[in-house]
Amino acid sequence: MKKILLKPETQRFLFFITLILFLDQITKYAIYSYFSSHEEIIKVFPFLNLVLVWNYGISFGMLNDIEQGQIILSTLAIFIIILLIFWYQKTKDSQLVLPIALIISGAVSNIIDRTNYGAVLDFIDFHAFGWHYPTFNIADSAIVVGAFMCLFVKKV
């Protein structure tokens, strides 16, 4: 039997995707399980709560009211994932391994939610001095951080 050896970059890429997917899905599972039988808010710090919010739109609840939104958003996410993979293959820039892995893992994790629940589970709730940031999750954070990292790597 022939062994398949992956390049170190590919190994790192798959490791980061697996790690973020696992962290996001396990935290969502824990939040869902807890809030199924407990209170509605966990106050972690004066500026940070954990809550359970079902997001039927894209980031920060935008486009919540679109009919067939889950199918459209999942299809769009898959298309973007494919584009990112092609972009990485074309550039072969090792600095893009982590940023693209973050974006892909966040997108895939939110697709998993849309498929399983018909919405994305958000739970991180920041607020301070009368300002309230939209509730989000680890996958959303991975997508945003990955996108900013891509901008800095490519100096766009």
Secondary structure, 3 states (H helix, E strand, C coil): CCCCCCCHHHHHHHHHHHHHHHHHHHHHHHHHHHHCCCCCEEEEECCEEEEEEEECCCHHHCCCCCCCHHHHHHHHHHHHHHHHHHHHHHHCCHHHHHHHHHHHHHHHHHHHHHHHHCCEEEEEEEEECCEECCCECHHHHHHHHHHHHHHHHHCC
